[in-house]
Amino acid sequence: MHLLFLSSLLPDGVATTGFEIANAAIISAYRRQGVRLTVAGFRRDSARPAEDGEIDLGTIVLENAAATARQKALWLFGALSSGRTVSAEKLARHSRSGLMRRLAEAGPVDGYVLNSVQMPIAYPFLATDKPAIFVAHNVEHRSAEENAANAADPLNRLLYGREARILRREETRICRQAAVIHTLSGDDRAGLGLAGDHRAVPLALSIGRDGKIADDGKRHQDVGLIGTWSWAPNRVGLDWFLEKVVPLLPAGVTVAIAGRMDGPPPQVPANVRFVGRVPDAQGFVRASRVVALATKGGTGVQLKTIETFEEGLPAVATRAALRGIDAVPENVRVADEPRAFADGIAELVAAERAGGALRLDGARFADRQRAALDAGITRGLAIFAAAAGTSSVTMLPDSARTPAPSEVAERISCS
């Protein structure tokens, strides 16, 4: 079976966002099942050139933080004129005939994998041109509704509200037209109106941890948080942590926050520091006594949660941070209220300072996640084959399968 994987971004060797890490895991899972996969998407200016099995749709600026004020205005006015979301407007660079000429470089394909909503919103015909598998990374309209509710000014509330209405309509359309819909958490099936729909198959995610990570014993902070704080759902959790949890921490507990942020960081007490984007995100979290997984909104799965668990690191997590996780490791405390969250941090920090063996071997968790991911992909392919009338997938022998993401390249997460 030959599938064309259509995404906003091509792989870039070293994945730096949760979206890219999830893509790498899903692409590898398809290839482990014997699927021939051609990947098509845009790339950043600084990204590596397209490789064999990839189709470069052109260079693009996707992150608002990297765009000029003029570019942001053009995206907004273009979206208002076209009726698209702003994120889809950024991708609408080709005519239908122009895009199809580029995609024809893949040769004959049995169908498309529509990776998230952006491409099928920018190019609506993609959802019907071939039988399609839709990978819903999030319930995007719910995230936009949360952004509207949390927006600080009326204009942003208006714009996010507009995005939410478009996303709800488009997600409904894409799900209706797809042969298979993969969500990254079971809850997202209901969020997309797919509860009980046999086409909706959740995917667990594994990012390729291979057992217990070597611990050099060096700790640079008691508590570490890492994320893309320019993304509104992540920022809600960070603000909650800073405003509600930090004042309840014991004196002397230090906090370091890594990751990209739009604008200057907020004012914080002396025990909290912002370190910006770090060259080695894995090294940053390993140098933390405890990882704070302070998610308070959004949908989909939290890649930083999976990374933390696959590395066996102690953590305090909200229930929202545990979406898509069936079994919580014993060195993780679950708390949704500020006092309980702060108490969990205090307990784990004190135990780690006292030399407690809080770091676990994450191999079992990683293996369970990877097996569940492969099972979900296999089930989706069987449904797709039946719907599309194509041949079933021939499983490759282990020696011929594509390696897991960790065997291909080291990557970091800031999402």
MIDREN-644901 format. One record per residue (C-alpha): residue in three letters; x, y negated, z negated. Coordinates in nm, 3 decimals, decimal comma. Layout:
BEGIN
<pt "ALA" <X Y Z>>
...
This chain:
BEGIN
<pt "MET" <0,000 0,000 0,000>>
<pt "HIS" <0,130 -0,344 0,095>>
<pt "LEU" <-0,006 -0,642 -0,098>>
<pt "LEU" <0,069 -1,013 -0,059>>
<pt "PHE" <0,114 -1,178 -0,400>>
<pt "LEU" <0,005 -1,542 -0,366>>
<pt "SER" <0,122 -1,774 -0,639>>
<pt "SER" <0,194 -2,141 -0,693>>
<pt "LEU" <0,561 -2,062 -0,764>>
<pt "LEU" <0,812 -1,815 -0,628>>
<pt "PRO" <1,032 -1,635 -0,881>>
<pt "ASP" <1,344 -1,834 -0,962>>
<pt "GLY" <1,579 -1,574 -1,107>>
<pt "VAL" <1,553 -1,711 -1,461>>
<pt "ALA" <1,191 -1,760 -1,568>>
<pt "THR" <1,152 -2,063 -1,794>>
<pt "THR" <0,776 -2,083 -1,860>>
<pt "GLY" <0,514 -1,843 -1,987>>
<pt "PHE" <0,349 -1,842 -1,645>>
<pt "GLU" <0,673 -1,737 -1,475>>
<pt "ILE" <0,748 -1,472 -1,738>>
<pt "ALA" <0,399 -1,326 -1,700>>
<pt "ASN" <0,442 -1,327 -1,322>>
<pt "ALA" <0,771 -1,138 -1,348>>
<pt "ALA" <0,611 -0,874 -1,571>>
<pt "ILE" <0,310 -0,828 -1,342>>
<pt "ILE" <0,519 -0,816 -1,022>>
<pt "SER" <0,746 -0,554 -1,175>>
<pt "ALA" <0,446 -0,349 -1,289>>
<pt "TYR" <0,304 -0,342 -0,935>>
<pt "ARG" <0,637 -0,228 -0,798>>
<pt "ARG" <0,670 0,041 -1,065>>
<pt "GLN" <0,343 0,184 -0,929>>
<pt "GLY" <0,487 0,213 -0,580>>
<pt "VAL" <0,322 -0,095 -0,428>>
<pt "ARG" <0,512 -0,279 -0,158>>
<pt "LEU" <0,474 -0,640 -0,270>>
<pt "THR" <0,555 -0,954 -0,071>>
<pt "VAL" <0,552 -1,269 -0,283>>
<pt "ALA" <0,449 -1,605 -0,133>>
<pt "GLY" <0,461 -1,939 -0,310>>
<pt "PHE" <0,622 -2,279 -0,343>>
<pt "ARG" <0,949 -2,351 -0,518>>
<pt "ARG" <1,101 -2,638 -0,711>>
<pt "ASP" <1,375 -2,845 -0,548>>
<pt "SER" <1,638 -2,694 -0,775>>
<pt "ALA" <1,519 -2,335 -0,735>>
<pt "ARG" <1,714 -2,065 -0,559>>
<pt "PRO" <1,629 -1,997 -0,192>>
<pt "ALA" <1,365 -1,738 -0,110>>
<pt "GLU" <1,495 -1,383 -0,097>>
<pt "ASP" <1,393 -1,074 0,101>>
<pt "GLY" <1,032 -0,993 0,029>>
<pt "GLU" <0,947 -1,359 -0,041>>
<pt "ILE" <0,780 -1,631 0,168>>
<pt "ASP" <0,878 -1,989 0,089>>
<pt "LEU" <0,581 -2,226 0,135>>
<pt "GLY" <0,794 -2,535 0,071>>
<pt "THR" <0,941 -2,730 -0,217>>
<pt "ILE" <0,710 -2,893 -0,467>>
<pt "VAL" <0,692 -3,085 -0,793>>
<pt "LEU" <0,441 -2,922 -1,026>>
<pt "GLU" <0,509 -3,057 -1,376>>
<pt "ASN" <0,375 -3,402 -1,456>>
<pt "ALA" <0,686 -3,471 -1,663>>
<pt "ALA" <0,901 -3,444 -1,349>>
<pt "ALA" <0,676 -3,663 -1,130>>
<pt "THR" <0,687 -4,036 -1,070>>
<pt "ALA" <0,392 -4,259 -1,156>>
<pt "ARG" <0,325 -4,300 -0,783>>
<pt "GLN" <0,318 -3,924 -0,730>>
<pt "LYS" <0,078 -3,875 -1,019>>
<pt "ALA" <-0,151 -4,140 -0,874>>
<pt "LEU" <-0,145 -3,974 -0,532>>
<pt "TRP" <-0,235 -3,638 -0,687>>
<pt "LEU" <-0,524 -3,791 -0,877>>
<pt "PHE" <-0,666 -3,987 -0,582>>
<pt "GLY" <-0,623 -3,684 -0,356>>
<pt "ALA" <-0,807 -3,462 -0,603>>
<pt "LEU" <-1,091 -3,713 -0,639>>
<pt "SER" <-1,124 -3,731 -0,260>>
<pt "SER" <-1,106 -3,356 -0,195>>
<pt "GLY" <-1,307 -3,230 -0,490>>
<pt "ARG" <-1,016 -3,013 -0,606>>
<pt "THR" <-0,851 -2,997 -0,943>>
<pt "VAL" <-0,529 -3,196 -0,974>>
<pt "SER" <-0,320 -2,878 -1,006>>
<pt "ALA" <-0,472 -2,738 -0,685>>
<pt "GLU" <-0,425 -3,072 -0,508>>
<pt "LYS" <-0,050 -3,041 -0,567>>
<pt "LEU" <-0,051 -2,719 -0,361>>
<pt "ALA" <-0,277 -2,830 -0,076>>
<pt "ARG" <0,011 -2,900 0,158>>
<pt "HIS" <-0,084 -2,682 0,455>>
<pt "SER" <-0,371 -2,657 0,699>>
<pt "ARG" <-0,548 -2,323 0,718>>
<pt "SER" <-0,372 -2,232 1,042>>
<pt "GLY" <-0,038 -2,354 0,909>>
<pt "LEU" <-0,064 -2,148 0,592>>
<pt "MET" <-0,171 -1,836 0,780>>
<pt "ARG" <0,127 -1,868 1,013>>
<pt "ARG" <0,356 -1,870 0,711>>
<pt "LEU" <0,181 -1,576 0,548>>
<pt "ALA" <0,200 -1,376 0,871>>
<pt "GLU" <0,573 -1,339 0,797>>
<pt "ALA" <0,471 -1,061 0,556>>
<pt "GLY" <0,340 -0,846 0,840>>
<pt "PRO" <0,026 -0,633 0,800>>
<pt "VAL" <-0,106 -0,624 0,443>>
<pt "ASP" <-0,388 -0,436 0,274>>
<pt "GLY" <-0,495 -0,729 0,064>>
<pt "TYR" <-0,400 -1,023 -0,155>>
<pt "VAL" <-0,315 -1,063 -0,520>>
<pt "LEU" <-0,441 -1,412 -0,608>>
<pt "ASN" <-0,221 -1,508 -0,900>>
<pt "SER" <-0,423 -1,760 -1,105>>
<pt "VAL" <-0,681 -2,005 -0,973>>
<pt "GLN" <-0,461 -2,272 -0,816>>
<pt "MET" <-0,397 -2,115 -0,475>>
<pt "PRO" <-0,757 -2,000 -0,409>>
<pt "ILE" <-0,885 -2,345 -0,511>>
<pt "ALA" <-0,634 -2,520 -0,285>>
<pt "TYR" <-0,711 -2,271 -0,004>>
<pt "PRO" <-1,064 -2,130 -0,066>>
<pt "PHE" <-1,052 -1,896 0,236>>
<pt "LEU" <-0,786 -1,683 0,063>>
<pt "ALA" <-1,053 -1,524 -0,156>>
<pt "THR" <-1,236 -1,381 0,146>>
<pt "ASP" <-0,971 -1,347 0,417>>
<pt "LYS" <-0,859 -1,009 0,280>>
<pt "PRO" <-0,973 -0,785 -0,005>>
<pt "ALA" <-0,835 -0,953 -0,316>>
<pt "ILE" <-0,721 -0,885 -0,670>>
<pt "PHE" <-0,758 -1,195 -0,888>>
<pt "VAL" <-0,520 -1,233 -1,186>>
<pt "ALA" <-0,686 -1,477 -1,429>>
<pt "HIS" <-0,403 -1,593 -1,656>>
<pt "ASN" <-0,653 -1,794 -1,862>>
<pt "VAL" <-1,017 -1,894 -1,868>>
<pt "GLU" <-0,915 -2,223 -1,715>>
<pt "HIS" <-1,245 -2,405 -1,752>>
<pt "ARG" <-1,246 -2,339 -2,127>>
<pt "SER" <-0,893 -2,475 -2,161>>
<pt "ALA" <-1,001 -2,788 -1,972>>
<pt "GLU" <-1,306 -2,825 -2,199>>
<pt "GLU" <-1,077 -2,805 -2,503>>
<pt "ASN" <-0,847 -3,064 -2,348>>
<pt "ALA" <-1,145 -3,294 -2,295>>
<pt "ALA" <-1,257 -3,251 -2,654>>
<pt "ASN" <-0,908 -3,324 -2,784>>
<pt "ALA" <-0,827 -3,612 -2,549>>
<pt "ALA" <-0,728 -3,932 -2,724>>
<pt "ASP" <-0,891 -4,175 -2,480>>
<pt "PRO" <-1,213 -4,192 -2,276>>
<pt "LEU" <-1,040 -4,179 -1,936>>
<pt "ASN" <-0,864 -3,850 -2,011>>
<pt "ARG" <-1,185 -3,707 -2,155>>
<pt "LEU" <-1,359 -3,797 -1,830>>
<pt "LEU" <-1,084 -3,646 -1,614>>
<pt "TYR" <-1,059 -3,325 -1,815>>
<pt "GLY" <-1,437 -3,294 -1,811>>
<pt "ARG" <-1,430 -3,320 -1,432>>
<pt "GLU" <-1,159 -3,051 -1,415>>
<pt "ALA" <-1,365 -2,823 -1,641>>
<pt "ARG" <-1,672 -2,847 -1,417>>
<pt "ILE" <-1,471 -2,771 -1,102>>
<pt "LEU" <-1,286 -2,484 -1,269>>
<pt "ARG" <-1,605 -2,324 -1,398>>
<pt "ARG" <-1,755 -2,331 -1,047>>
<pt "GLU" <-1,439 -2,207 -0,879>>
<pt "GLU" <-1,366 -1,931 -1,130>>
<pt "THR" <-1,721 -1,805 -1,081>>
<pt "ARG" <-1,673 -1,806 -0,703>>
<pt "ILE" <-1,334 -1,633 -0,708>>
<pt "CYS" <-1,453 -1,366 -0,953>>
<pt "ARG" <-1,761 -1,301 -0,741>>
<pt "GLN" <-1,551 -1,254 -0,428>>
<pt "ALA" <-1,267 -1,046 -0,576>>
<pt "ALA" <-1,252 -0,668 -0,562>>
<pt "VAL" <-1,069 -0,660 -0,897>>
<pt "ILE" <-1,024 -0,919 -1,172>>
<pt "HIS" <-0,738 -0,884 -1,419>>
<pt "THR" <-0,749 -1,087 -1,739>>
<pt "LEU" <-0,464 -1,110 -1,989>>
<pt "SER" <-0,687 -1,053 -2,291>>
<pt "GLY" <-1,007 -0,862 -2,343>>
<pt "ASP" <-1,184 -1,174 -2,470>>
<pt "ASP" <-1,129 -1,349 -2,138>>
<pt "ARG" <-1,362 -1,104 -1,961>>
<pt "ALA" <-1,653 -1,249 -2,155>>
<pt "GLY" <-1,518 -1,601 -2,103>>
<pt "LEU" <-1,537 -1,546 -1,728>>
<pt "GLY" <-1,884 -1,392 -1,747>>
<pt "LEU" <-1,748 -1,044 -1,669>>
<pt "ALA" <-1,837 -0,849 -1,984>>
<pt "GLY" <-1,940 -0,502 -1,870>>
<pt "ASP" <-1,820 -0,560 -1,512>>
<pt "HIS" <-1,621 -0,253 -1,401>>
<pt "ARG" <-1,404 -0,474 -1,178>>
<pt "ALA" <-1,267 -0,664 -1,480>>
<pt "VAL" <-0,957 -0,488 -1,613>>
<pt "PRO" <-0,748 -0,651 -1,889>>
<pt "LEU" <-0,370 -0,633 -1,868>>
<pt "ALA" <-0,136 -0,609 -2,162>>
<pt "LEU" <0,193 -0,786 -2,104>>
<pt "SER" <0,542 -0,666 -2,179>>
<pt "ILE" <0,845 -0,879 -2,107>>
<pt "GLY" <1,102 -0,604 -2,124>>
<pt "ARG" <1,260 -0,601 -2,467>>
<pt "ASP" <1,485 -0,298 -2,498>>
<pt "GLY" <1,487 -0,220 -2,867>>
<pt "LYS" <1,627 -0,404 -3,164>>
<pt "ILE" <1,816 -0,723 -3,082>>
<pt "ALA" <2,165 -0,764 -3,225>>
<pt "ASP" <2,154 -1,000 -3,525>>
<pt "ASP" <2,468 -1,203 -3,595>>
<pt "GLY" <2,319 -1,324 -3,923>>
<pt "LYS" <2,345 -1,694 -3,835>>
<pt "ARG" <2,044 -1,907 -3,927>>
<pt "HIS" <2,020 -2,270 -3,824>>
<pt "GLN" <1,665 -2,336 -3,949>>
<pt "ASP" <1,412 -2,169 -4,173>>
<pt "VAL" <1,122 -2,207 -3,929>>
<pt "GLY" <1,139 -2,220 -3,551>>
<pt "LEU" <0,870 -2,325 -3,304>>
<pt "ILE" <0,920 -2,320 -2,930>>
<pt "GLY" <0,681 -2,415 -2,653>>
<pt "THR" <0,595 -2,635 -2,360>>
<pt "TRP" <0,447 -2,914 -2,568>>
<pt "SER" <0,352 -3,116 -2,260>>
<pt "TRP" <0,075 -2,857 -2,204>>
<pt "ALA" <-0,227 -2,984 -2,396>>
<pt "PRO" <-0,341 -2,652 -2,558>>
<pt "ASN" <0,010 -2,599 -2,696>>
<pt "ARG" <0,028 -2,957 -2,822>>
<pt "VAL" <-0,295 -2,909 -3,021>>
<pt "GLY" <-0,130 -2,627 -3,216>>
<pt "LEU" <0,190 -2,824 -3,272>>
<pt "ASP" <-0,002 -3,127 -3,400>>
<pt "TRP" <-0,202 -2,904 -3,635>>
<pt "PHE" <0,117 -2,752 -3,771>>
<pt "LEU" <0,286 -3,089 -3,823>>
<pt "GLU" <-0,015 -3,261 -3,977>>
<pt "LYS" <-0,168 -2,979 -4,182>>
<pt "VAL" <0,100 -2,718 -4,255>>
<pt "VAL" <0,430 -2,903 -4,290>>
<pt "PRO" <0,314 -3,115 -4,590>>
<pt "LEU" <0,234 -2,788 -4,775>>
<pt "LEU" <0,575 -2,624 -4,722>>
<pt "PRO" <0,808 -2,592 -5,021>>
<pt "ALA" <1,077 -2,856 -5,054>>
<pt "GLY" <1,392 -2,761 -4,868>>
<pt "VAL" <1,226 -2,551 -4,597>>
<pt "THR" <1,367 -2,673 -4,265>>
<pt "VAL" <1,178 -2,672 -3,935>>
<pt "ALA" <1,319 -2,698 -3,581>>
<pt "ILE" <1,097 -2,751 -3,275>>
<pt "ALA" <1,227 -2,670 -2,926>>
<pt "GLY" <1,071 -2,729 -2,586>>
<pt "ARG" <0,966 -2,992 -2,334>>
<pt "MET" <0,742 -3,277 -2,448>>
<pt "ASP" <0,585 -3,569 -2,262>>
<pt "GLY" <0,697 -3,894 -2,418>>
<pt "PRO" <0,875 -3,941 -2,751>>
<pt "PRO" <0,810 -3,689 -3,029>>
<pt "PRO" <0,586 -3,791 -3,319>>
<pt "GLN" <0,722 -3,921 -3,648>>
<pt "VAL" <0,808 -3,632 -3,881>>
<pt "PRO" <0,961 -3,589 -4,227>>
<pt "ALA" <1,335 -3,535 -4,272>>
<pt "ASN" <1,308 -3,156 -4,293>>
<pt "VAL" <1,167 -3,139 -3,936>>
<pt "ARG" <1,375 -3,198 -3,622>>
<pt "PHE" <1,301 -3,189 -3,250>>
<pt "VAL" <1,578 -3,032 -3,042>>
<pt "GLY" <1,422 -3,063 -2,693>>
<pt "ARG" <1,475 -2,798 -2,428>>
<pt "VAL" <1,738 -2,549 -2,539>>
<pt "PRO" <1,974 -2,361 -2,305>>
<pt "ASP" <1,913 -2,031 -2,486>>
<pt "ALA" <1,558 -2,000 -2,617>>
<pt "GLN" <1,612 -1,646 -2,739>>
<pt "GLY" <1,917 -1,761 -2,934>>
<pt "PHE" <1,708 -2,043 -3,084>>
<pt "VAL" <1,437 -1,816 -3,220>>
<pt "ARG" <1,689 -1,558 -3,342>>
<pt "ALA" <1,858 -1,836 -3,540>>
<pt "SER" <1,526 -1,903 -3,719>>
<pt "ARG" <1,440 -1,718 -4,037>>
<pt "VAL" <1,071 -1,721 -3,940>>
<pt "VAL" <0,888 -1,797 -3,615>>
<pt "ALA" <0,571 -2,006 -3,644>>
<pt "LEU" <0,306 -1,906 -3,388>>
<pt "ALA" <0,067 -2,193 -3,451>>
<pt "THR" <-0,175 -2,154 -3,160>>
<pt "LYS" <-0,507 -2,332 -3,218>>
<pt "GLY" <-0,674 -2,320 -2,878>>
<pt "GLY" <-0,650 -2,212 -2,518>>
<pt "THR" <-0,724 -1,874 -2,364>>
<pt "GLY" <-0,521 -1,590 -2,218>>
<pt "VAL" <-0,223 -1,435 -2,395>>
<pt "GLN" <0,060 -1,609 -2,577>>
<pt "LEU" <0,391 -1,501 -2,424>>
<pt "LYS" <0,591 -1,637 -2,716>>
<pt "THR" <0,395 -1,403 -2,944>>
<pt "ILE" <0,489 -1,102 -2,733>>
<pt "GLU" <0,853 -1,213 -2,719>>
<pt "THR" <0,862 -1,253 -3,095>>
<pt "PHE" <0,715 -0,909 -3,155>>
<pt "GLU" <0,934 -0,737 -2,894>>
<pt "GLU" <1,239 -0,887 -3,066>>
<pt "GLY" <1,113 -0,771 -3,405>>
<pt "LEU" <1,127 -1,120 -3,559>>
<pt "PRO" <0,929 -1,216 -3,872>>
<pt "ALA" <0,648 -1,458 -3,800>>
<pt "VAL" <0,335 -1,629 -3,923>>
<pt "ALA" <0,060 -1,635 -3,659>>
<pt "THR" <-0,289 -1,770 -3,618>>
<pt "ARG" <-0,552 -1,532 -3,485>>
<pt "ALA" <-0,555 -1,729 -3,160>>
<pt "ALA" <-0,184 -1,648 -3,118>>
<pt "LEU" <-0,270 -1,277 -3,131>>
<pt "ARG" <-0,494 -1,266 -2,822>>
<pt "GLY" <-0,420 -0,953 -2,624>>
<pt "ILE" <-0,236 -0,790 -2,917>>
<pt "ASP" <-0,385 -0,468 -3,055>>
<pt "ALA" <-0,134 -0,390 -3,332>>
<pt "VAL" <0,036 -0,656 -3,546>>
<pt "PRO" <0,386 -0,569 -3,676>>
<pt "GLU" <0,429 -0,539 -4,052>>
<pt "ASN" <0,664 -0,840 -4,073>>
<pt "VAL" <0,394 -1,076 -3,942>>
<pt "ARG" <0,148 -1,268 -4,158>>
<pt "VAL" <-0,184 -1,378 -4,006>>
<pt "ALA" <-0,333 -1,707 -4,122>>
<pt "ASP" <-0,572 -1,963 -3,976>>
<pt "GLU" <-0,592 -2,208 -4,268>>
<pt "PRO" <-0,307 -2,451 -4,341>>
<pt "ARG" <-0,249 -2,335 -4,700>>
<pt "ALA" <-0,239 -1,967 -4,603>>
<pt "PHE" <-0,010 -2,045 -4,309>>
<pt "ALA" <0,231 -2,243 -4,531>>
<pt "ASP" <0,223 -1,970 -4,798>>
<pt "GLY" <0,305 -1,706 -4,536>>
<pt "ILE" <0,604 -1,908 -4,421>>
<pt "ALA" <0,722 -1,962 -4,779>>
<pt "GLU" <0,698 -1,590 -4,855>>
<pt "LEU" <0,892 -1,480 -4,548>>
<pt "VAL" <1,157 -1,753 -4,574>>
<pt "ALA" <1,222 -1,667 -4,939>>
<pt "ALA" <1,250 -1,297 -4,860>>
<pt "GLU" <1,485 -1,361 -4,568>>
<pt "ARG" <1,704 -1,593 -4,773>>
<pt "ALA" <1,726 -1,321 -5,038>>
<pt "GLY" <1,858 -1,077 -4,779>>
<pt "GLY" <1,538 -0,891 -4,711>>
<pt "ALA" <1,544 -0,665 -4,405>>
<pt "LEU" <1,262 -0,843 -4,223>>
<pt "ARG" <1,382 -0,793 -3,866>>
<pt "LEU" <1,235 -0,485 -3,705>>
<pt "ASP" <1,309 -0,272 -3,403>>
<pt "GLY" <1,058 -0,402 -3,148>>
<pt "ALA" <1,106 -0,111 -2,907>>
<pt "ARG" <0,787 0,068 -3,008>>
<pt "PHE" <0,579 -0,247 -2,962>>
<pt "ALA" <0,748 -0,317 -2,626>>
<pt "ASP" <0,695 0,040 -2,504>>
<pt "ARG" <0,328 0,033 -2,602>>
<pt "GLN" <0,275 -0,297 -2,421>>
<pt "ARG" <0,451 -0,178 -2,108>>
<pt "ALA" <0,252 0,147 -2,098>>
<pt "ALA" <-0,073 -0,048 -2,134>>
<pt "LEU" <0,032 -0,291 -1,860>>
<pt "ASP" <0,109 -0,006 -1,621>>
<pt "ALA" <-0,221 0,165 -1,704>>
<pt "GLY" <-0,414 -0,157 -1,632>>
<pt "ILE" <-0,238 -0,210 -1,299>>
<pt "THR" <-0,299 0,152 -1,201>>
<pt "ARG" <-0,668 0,128 -1,285>>
<pt "GLY" <-0,700 -0,197 -1,091>>
<pt "LEU" <-0,532 -0,046 -0,787>>
<pt "ALA" <-0,772 0,250 -0,791>>
<pt "ILE" <-1,073 0,015 -0,800>>
<pt "PHE" <-0,917 -0,199 -0,527>>
<pt "ALA" <-0,845 0,102 -0,303>>
<pt "ALA" <-1,204 0,222 -0,335>>
<pt "ALA" <-1,348 -0,124 -0,262>>
<pt "ALA" <-1,111 -0,201 0,024>>
<pt "GLY" <-1,123 0,142 0,183>>
<pt "THR" <-0,744 0,166 0,184>>
<pt "SER" <-0,523 0,457 0,089>>
<pt "SER" <-0,441 0,516 -0,274>>
<pt "VAL" <-0,103 0,422 -0,412>>
<pt "THR" <0,177 0,674 -0,384>>
<pt "MET" <0,374 0,674 -0,708>>
<pt "LEU" <0,748 0,632 -0,665>>
<pt "PRO" <0,994 0,852 -0,852>>
<pt "ASP" <1,160 0,681 -1,150>>
<pt "SER" <1,487 0,644 -0,961>>
<pt "ALA" <1,316 0,443 -0,687>>
<pt "ARG" <1,102 0,215 -0,901>>
<pt "THR" <1,175 -0,153 -0,947>>
<pt "PRO" <1,349 -0,217 -1,281>>
<pt "ALA" <1,165 -0,387 -1,563>>
<pt "PRO" <1,216 -0,763 -1,592>>
<pt "SER" <1,483 -0,731 -1,860>>
<pt "GLU" <1,689 -0,512 -1,627>>
<pt "VAL" <1,676 -0,770 -1,350>>
<pt "ALA" <1,757 -1,099 -1,519>>
<pt "GLU" <1,775 -1,271 -1,852>>
<pt "ARG" <1,507 -1,532 -1,894>>
<pt "ILE" <1,384 -1,773 -2,154>>
<pt "SER" <1,041 -1,882 -2,268>>
<pt "CYS" <0,923 -2,231 -2,355>>
<pt "SER" <0,552 -2,164 -2,345>>
